[in-house]
Amino acid sequence: MAKSLNQRTIGVVTGSRADYGILAPLLRAIHEDGALALRLMVTGMHLSPEFGLTIEMIEGDGFPIAERVEMLVSSDTPEGIAKSMGLGTIGFAQAFARHRPDMLVVLGDRFEVHAATLAALPFKIPVAHIHGGELTEGAFDNSLRYSITQMSHLHFVATEEYGRRLIQMGEEPWRVLVCGALSLDNIKTVSLLTREEMESRTGLSLERSPLVVTFHPVTLEYELTEWQVDELLAAVGTIPLPILLTMPNADTGRSTIARKLNKFVEGRASARLVDNLGTQAYFSFMAIAAAMVGNSSSGIIEAMSFGLPVVNIGTRQRGRTRGANVIDVGYGREEIIAGIHTALSPGFRSRLQGQSNPYGDSRAAEKIVERIKEIALDNRLIVKRFYTVGSPTSVSS
């Protein structure tokens, strides 16, 4: 869609199937708003055949792609990840030189997002950051998130607690808006698949409710990756239920996890490994699953909306606000097995009935679009001042 003279150009960065699924409601809202022109910038795992070339999924959804920023090298070593970060910064600098958006919207804490935000800095592009103020103590993404916060000019946070944390870091309160978790907007609009459709898509018999297993590298503990995934698989292998496993993110140690997962499903009729489910199928499995096991943010943020028990393993999500559905365990197989048995107990699940999700009311996209349309793109927005905690003010909501 061509930009009219009175439209604001909004650049949005997506680097993986995970953040694209979260961003989809906002992308639709921007794309359909006559006052805004979407400029979608696709990078990272989307452009890699190794990760399913998910840019094709974006094209299939009908969103115009403005930029394709190649940045991933094939190595998942610390050196390889650092090189990818550098290539990403160069690639986004070239993209911004071709076309400078009026505002750049970024989500989360991935190194691809950090590269885009860093490249935007010398261009004086206002950056709106979604999901700041959170903690994930087991991943270096935690440091990237707070670095992105310092380079951003607007903050769309999921909870009041996260908003207060940004103000504690010196962000001016008028820059911070509590909007809830954007991913929950999908729950209102996504039509769930039937069990038959899910069986057809995955080849997994779903006569019994499955375990959904999603485990990503713990980047500050990458030396322990092999042991961690061995303990996880030893634990879930004792559970007599169908098991759906998903592939990990492109982080340090990813290849080790992928190799172990592929070996686990060999010869197991009751287990399947999938590269990319997409939001619809992933939510569909969450709706029927017996429990979720692993260390994904989806277990912390979205699962409570389905009343789904979650066994959260290790430190990757340590520090995030939790619902009553989350059972935190260590990495040892016995602790994981005990957590799964707790999650599968009828009493635990029944206690989740009527519990609200602490991550909001599924209106995040609406709140974000309203803010980015009305905020003045002036010097007050660009020039950041340190806010001293104690002044009589509060977070917007």
Secondary structure as a PSIPRED ss2 file (coil, helix, strand):
# PSIPRED VFORMAT (PSIPRED V4.0)

   1 M C   1.000  0.000  0.000
   2 A C   1.000  0.000  0.000
   3 K C   1.000  0.000  0.000
   4 S C   1.000  0.000  0.000
   5 L C   1.000  0.000  0.000
   6 N C   1.000  0.000  0.000
   7 Q C   1.000  0.000  0.000
   8 R E   0.000  0.000  1.000
   9 T E   0.000  0.000  1.000
  10 I E   0.000  0.000  1.000
  11 G E   0.000  0.000  1.000
  12 V E   0.000  0.000  1.000
  13 V E   0.000  0.000  1.000
  14 T E   0.000  0.000  1.000
  15 G C   1.000  0.000  0.000
  16 S C   1.000  0.000  0.000
  17 R H   0.000  1.000  0.000
  18 A H   0.000  1.000  0.000
  19 D H   0.000  1.000  0.000
  20 Y H   0.000  1.000  0.000
  21 G H   0.000  1.000  0.000
  22 I H   0.000  1.000  0.000
  23 L H   0.000  1.000  0.000
  24 A H   0.000  1.000  0.000
  25 P H   0.000  1.000  0.000
  26 L H   0.000  1.000  0.000
  27 L H   0.000  1.000  0.000
  28 R H   0.000  1.000  0.000
  29 A H   0.000  1.000  0.000
  30 I H   0.000  1.000  0.000
  31 H H   0.000  1.000  0.000
  32 E H   0.000  1.000  0.000
  33 D C   1.000  0.000  0.000
  34 G C   1.000  0.000  0.000
  35 A C   1.000  0.000  0.000
  36 L E   0.000  0.000  1.000
  37 A E   0.000  0.000  1.000
  38 L E   0.000  0.000  1.000
  39 R E   0.000  0.000  1.000
  40 L E   0.000  0.000  1.000
  41 M E   0.000  0.000  1.000
  42 V E   0.000  0.000  1.000
  43 T E   0.000  0.000  1.000
  44 G H   0.000  1.000  0.000
  45 M H   0.000  1.000  0.000
  46 H H   0.000  1.000  0.000
  47 L H   0.000  1.000  0.000
  48 S C   1.000  0.000  0.000
  49 P H   0.000  1.000  0.000
  50 E H   0.000  1.000  0.000
  51 F H   0.000  1.000  0.000
  52 G C   1.000  0.000  0.000
  53 L C   1.000  0.000  0.000
  54 T C   1.000  0.000  0.000
  55 I H   0.000  1.000  0.000
  56 E H   0.000  1.000  0.000
  57 M H   0.000  1.000  0.000
  58 I H   0.000  1.000  0.000
  59 E H   0.000  1.000  0.000
  60 G H   0.000  1.000  0.000
  61 D C   1.000  0.000  0.000
  62 G C   1.000  0.000  0.000
  63 F C   1.000  0.000  0.000
  64 P C   1.000  0.000  0.000
  65 I E   0.000  0.000  1.000
  66 A E   0.000  0.000  1.000
  67 E E   0.000  0.000  1.000
  68 R E   0.000  0.000  1.000
  69 V E   0.000  0.000  1.000
  70 E C   1.000  0.000  0.000
  71 M C   1.000  0.000  0.000
  72 L C   1.000  0.000  0.000
  73 V C   1.000  0.000  0.000
  74 S C   1.000  0.000  0.000
  75 S C   1.000  0.000  0.000
  76 D C   1.000  0.000  0.000
  77 T C   1.000  0.000  0.000
  78 P H   0.000  1.000  0.000
  79 E H   0.000  1.000  0.000
  80 G H   0.000  1.000  0.000
  81 I H   0.000  1.000  0.000
  82 A H   0.000  1.000  0.000
  83 K H   0.000  1.000  0.000
  84 S H   0.000  1.000  0.000
  85 M H   0.000  1.000  0.000
  86 G H   0.000  1.000  0.000
  87 L H   0.000  1.000  0.000
  88 G H   0.000  1.000  0.000
  89 T H   0.000  1.000  0.000
  90 I H   0.000  1.000  0.000
  91 G H   0.000  1.000  0.000
  92 F H   0.000  1.000  0.000
  93 A H   0.000  1.000  0.000
  94 Q H   0.000  1.000  0.000
  95 A H   0.000  1.000  0.000
  96 F H   0.000  1.000  0.000
  97 A H   0.000  1.000  0.000
  98 R H   0.000  1.000  0.000
  99 H C   1.000  0.000  0.000
 100 R C   1.000  0.000  0.000
 101 P C   1.000  0.000  0.000
 102 D C   1.000  0.000  0.000
 103 M E   0.000  0.000  1.000
 104 L E   0.000  0.000  1.000
 105 V E   0.000  0.000  1.000
 106 V E   0.000  0.000  1.000
 107 L E   0.000  0.000  1.000
 108 G C   1.000  0.000  0.000
 109 D C   1.000  0.000  0.000
 110 R C   1.000  0.000  0.000
 111 F H   0.000  1.000  0.000
 112 E H   0.000  1.000  0.000
 113 V H   0.000  1.000  0.000
 114 H H   0.000  1.000  0.000
 115 A H   0.000  1.000  0.000
 116 A H   0.000  1.000  0.000
 117 T H   0.000  1.000  0.000
 118 L H   0.000  1.000  0.000
 119 A H   0.000  1.000  0.000
 120 A H   0.000  1.000  0.000
 121 L H   0.000  1.000  0.000
 122 P H   0.000  1.000  0.000
 123 F H   0.000  1.000  0.000
 124 K C   1.000  0.000  0.000
 125 I C   1.000  0.000  0.000
 126 P C   1.000  0.000  0.000
 127 V E   0.000  0.000  1.000
 128 A E   0.000  0.000  1.000
 129 H E   0.000  0.000  1.000
 130 I E   0.000  0.000  1.000
 131 H C   1.000  0.000  0.000
 132 G C   1.000  0.000  0.000
 133 G C   1.000  0.000  0.000
 134 E C   1.000  0.000  0.000
 135 L C   1.000  0.000  0.000
 136 T C   1.000  0.000  0.000
 137 E C   1.000  0.000  0.000
 138 G C   1.000  0.000  0.000
 139 A C   1.000  0.000  0.000
 140 F C   1.000  0.000  0.000
 141 D H   0.000  1.000  0.000
 142 N H   0.000  1.000  0.000
 143 S H   0.000  1.000  0.000
 144 L H   0.000  1.000  0.000
 145 R H   0.000  1.000  0.000
 146 Y H   0.000  1.000  0.000
 147 S H   0.000  1.000  0.000
 148 I H   0.000  1.000  0.000
 149 T H   0.000  1.000  0.000
 150 Q H   0.000  1.000  0.000
 151 M H   0.000  1.000  0.000
 152 S C   1.000  0.000  0.000
 153 H C   1.000  0.000  0.000
 154 L E   0.000  0.000  1.000
 155 H E   0.000  0.000  1.000
 156 F E   0.000  0.000  1.000
 157 V E   0.000  0.000  1.000
 158 A C   1.000  0.000  0.000
 159 T C   1.000  0.000  0.000
 160 E H   0.000  1.000  0.000
 161 E H   0.000  1.000  0.000
 162 Y H   0.000  1.000  0.000
 163 G H   0.000  1.000  0.000
 164 R H   0.000  1.000  0.000
 165 R H   0.000  1.000  0.000
 166 L H   0.000  1.000  0.000
 167 I H   0.000  1.000  0.000
 168 Q H   0.000  1.000  0.000
 169 M C   1.000  0.000  0.000
 170 G C   1.000  0.000  0.000
 171 E C   1.000  0.000  0.000
 172 E C   1.000  0.000  0.000
 173 P H   0.000  1.000  0.000
 174 W H   0.000  1.000  0.000
 175 R H   0.000  1.000  0.000
 176 V E   0.000  0.000  1.000
 177 L E   0.000  0.000  1.000
 178 V E   0.000  0.000  1.000
 179 C C   1.000  0.000  0.000
 180 G C   1.000  0.000  0.000
 181 A C   1.000  0.000  0.000
 182 L H   0.000  1.000  0.000
 183 S H   0.000  1.000  0.000
 184 L H   0.000  1.000  0.000
 185 D H   0.000  1.000  0.000
 186 N H   0.000  1.000  0.000
 187 I H   0.000  1.000  0.000
 188 K H   0.000  1.000  0.000
 189 T H   0.000  1.000  0.000
 190 V C   1.000  0.000  0.000
 191 S C   1.000  0.000  0.000
 192 L C   1.000  0.000  0.000
 193 L C   1.000  0.000  0.000
 194 T C   1.000  0.000  0.000
 195 R H   0.000  1.000  0.000
 196 E H   0.000  1.000  0.000
 197 E H   0.000  1.000  0.000
 198 M H   0.000  1.000  0.000
 199 E H   0.000  1.000  0.000
 200 S H   0.000  1.000  0.000
 201 R H   0.000  1.000  0.000
 202 T H   0.000  1.000  0.000
 203 G C   1.000  0.000  0.000
 204 L C   1.000  0.000  0.000
 205 S C   1.000  0.000  0.000
 206 L C   1.000  0.000  0.000
 207 E C   1.000  0.000  0.000
 208 R C   1.000  0.000  0.000
 209 S C   1.000  0.000  0.000
 210 P C   1.000  0.000  0.000
 211 L E   0.000  0.000  1.000
 212 V E   0.000  0.000  1.000
 213 V E   0.000  0.000  1.000
 214 T E   0.000  0.000  1.000
 215 F C   1.000  0.000  0.000
 216 H C   1.000  0.000  0.000
 217 P C   1.000  0.000  0.000
 218 V C   1.000  0.000  0.000
 219 T H   0.000  1.000  0.000
 220 L H   0.000  1.000  0.000
 221 E H   0.000  1.000  0.000
 222 Y H   0.000  1.000  0.000
 223 E H   0.000  1.000  0.000
 224 L H   0.000  1.000  0.000
 225 T H   0.000  1.000  0.000
 226 E H   0.000  1.000  0.000
 227 W H   0.000  1.000  0.000
 228 Q H   0.000  1.000  0.000
 229 V H   0.000  1.000  0.000
 230 D H   0.000  1.000  0.000
 231 E H   0.000  1.000  0.000
 232 L H   0.000  1.000  0.000
 233 L H   0.000  1.000  0.000
 234 A H   0.000  1.000  0.000
 235 A H   0.000  1.000  0.000
 236 V H   0.000  1.000  0.000
 237 G C   1.000  0.000  0.000
 238 T C   1.000  0.000  0.000
 239 I C   1.000  0.000  0.000
 240 P C   1.000  0.000  0.000
 241 L C   1.000  0.000  0.000
 242 P C   1.000  0.000  0.000
 243 I E   0.000  0.000  1.000
 244 L E   0.000  0.000  1.000
 245 L E   0.000  0.000  1.000
 246 T E   0.000  0.000  1.000
 247 M C   1.000  0.000  0.000
 248 P C   1.000  0.000  0.000
 249 N C   1.000  0.000  0.000
 250 A C   1.000  0.000  0.000
 251 D C   1.000  0.000  0.000
 252 T C   1.000  0.000  0.000
 253 G C   1.000  0.000  0.000
 254 R H   0.000  1.000  0.000
 255 S H   0.000  1.000  0.000
 256 T H   0.000  1.000  0.000
 257 I H   0.000  1.000  0.000
 258 A H   0.000  1.000  0.000
 259 R H   0.000  1.000  0.000
 260 K H   0.000  1.000  0.000
 261 L H   0.000  1.000  0.000
 262 N H   0.000  1.000  0.000
 263 K H   0.000  1.000  0.000
 264 F H   0.000  1.000  0.000
 265 V H   0.000  1.000  0.000
 266 E C   1.000  0.000  0.000
 267 G C   1.000  0.000  0.000
 268 R C   1.000  0.000  0.000
 269 A C   1.000  0.000  0.000
 270 S C   1.000  0.000  0.000
 271 A E   0.000  0.000  1.000
 272 R E   0.000  0.000  1.000
 273 L E   0.000  0.000  1.000
 274 V E   0.000  0.000  1.000
 275 D C   1.000  0.000  0.000
 276 N C   1.000  0.000  0.000
 277 L C   1.000  0.000  0.000
 278 G H   0.000  1.000  0.000
 279 T H   0.000  1.000  0.000
 280 Q H   0.000  1.000  0.000
 281 A H   0.000  1.000  0.000
 282 Y H   0.000  1.000  0.000
 283 F H   0.000  1.000  0.000
 284 S H   0.000  1.000  0.000
 285 F H   0.000  1.000  0.000
 286 M H   0.000  1.000  0.000
 287 A H   0.000  1.000  0.000
 288 I H   0.000  1.000  0.000
 289 A C   1.000  0.000  0.000
 290 A C   1.000  0.000  0.000
 291 A E   0.000  0.000  1.000
 292 M E   0.000  0.000  1.000
 293 V E   0.000  0.000  1.000
 294 G E   0.000  0.000  1.000
 295 N C   1.000  0.000  0.000
 296 S C   1.000  0.000  0.000
 297 S H   0.000  1.000  0.000
 298 S H   0.000  1.000  0.000
 299 G H   0.000  1.000  0.000
 300 I H   0.000  1.000  0.000
 301 I H   0.000  1.000  0.000
 302 E C   1.000  0.000  0.000
 303 A H   0.000  1.000  0.000
 304 M H   0.000  1.000  0.000
 305 S H   0.000  1.000  0.000
 306 F H   0.000  1.000  0.000
 307 G C   1.000  0.000  0.000
 308 L C   1.000  0.000  0.000
 309 P C   1.000  0.000  0.000
 310 V E   0.000  0.000  1.000
 311 V E   0.000  0.000  1.000
 312 N E   0.000  0.000  1.000
 313 I E   0.000  0.000  1.000
 314 G C   1.000  0.000  0.000
 315 T C   1.000  0.000  0.000
 316 R C   1.000  0.000  0.000
 317 Q C   1.000  0.000  0.000
 318 R C   1.000  0.000  0.000
 319 G C   1.000  0.000  0.000
 320 R C   1.000  0.000  0.000
 321 T C   1.000  0.000  0.000
 322 R C   1.000  0.000  0.000
 323 G C   1.000  0.000  0.000
 324 A C   1.000  0.000  0.000
 325 N C   1.000  0.000  0.000
 326 V E   0.000  0.000  1.000
 327 I E   0.000  0.000  1.000
 328 D E   0.000  0.000  1.000
 329 V E   0.000  0.000  1.000
 330 G C   1.000  0.000  0.000
 331 Y C   1.000  0.000  0.000
 332 G C   1.000  0.000  0.000
 333 R H   0.000  1.000  0.000
 334 E H   0.000  1.000  0.000
 335 E H   0.000  1.000  0.000
 336 I H   0.000  1.000  0.000
 337 I H   0.000  1.000  0.000
 338 A H   0.000  1.000  0.000
 339 G H   0.000  1.000  0.000
 340 I H   0.000  1.000  0.000
 341 H H   0.000  1.000  0.000
 342 T H   0.000  1.000  0.000
 343 A H   0.000  1.000  0.000
 344 L H   0.000  1.000  0.000
 345 S C   1.000  0.000  0.000
 346 P H   0.000  1.000  0.000
 347 G H   0.000  1.000  0.000
 348 F H   0.000  1.000  0.000
 349 R H   0.000  1.000  0.000
 350 S H   0.000  1.000  0.000
 351 R C   1.000  0.000  0.000
 352 L C   1.000  0.000  0.000
 353 Q C   1.000  0.000  0.000
 354 G C   1.000  0.000  0.000
 355 Q C   1.000  0.000  0.000
 356 S C   1.000  0.000  0.000
 357 N C   1.000  0.000  0.000
 358 P C   1.000  0.000  0.000
 359 Y C   1.000  0.000  0.000
 360 G C   1.000  0.000  0.000
 361 D C   1.000  0.000  0.000
 362 S C   1.000  0.000  0.000
 363 R C   1.000  0.000  0.000
 364 A H   0.000  1.000  0.000
 365 A H   0.000  1.000  0.000
 366 E H   0.000  1.000  0.000
 367 K H   0.000  1.000  0.000
 368 I H   0.000  1.000  0.000
 369 V H   0.000  1.000  0.000
 370 E H   0.000  1.000  0.000
 371 R H   0.000  1.000  0.000
 372 I H   0.000  1.000  0.000
 373 K H   0.000  1.000  0.000
 374 E H   0.000  1.000  0.000
 375 I C   1.000  0.000  0.000
 376 A C   1.000  0.000  0.000
 377 L C   1.000  0.000  0.000
 378 D C   1.000  0.000  0.000
 379 N H   0.000  1.000  0.000
 380 R H   0.000  1.000  0.000
 381 L H   0.000  1.000  0.000
 382 I H   0.000  1.000  0.000
 383 V C   1.000  0.000  0.000
 384 K C   1.000  0.000  0.000
 385 R C   1.000  0.000  0.000
 386 F C   1.000  0.000  0.000
 387 Y C   1.000  0.000  0.000
 388 T C   1.000  0.000  0.000
 389 V C   1.000  0.000  0.000
 390 G C   1.000  0.000  0.000
 391 S C   1.000  0.000  0.000
 392 P C   1.000  0.000  0.000
 393 T C   1.000  0.000  0.000
 394 S C   1.000  0.000  0.000
 395 V C   1.000  0.000  0.000
 396 S E   0.000  0.000  1.000
 397 S C   1.000  0.000  0.000
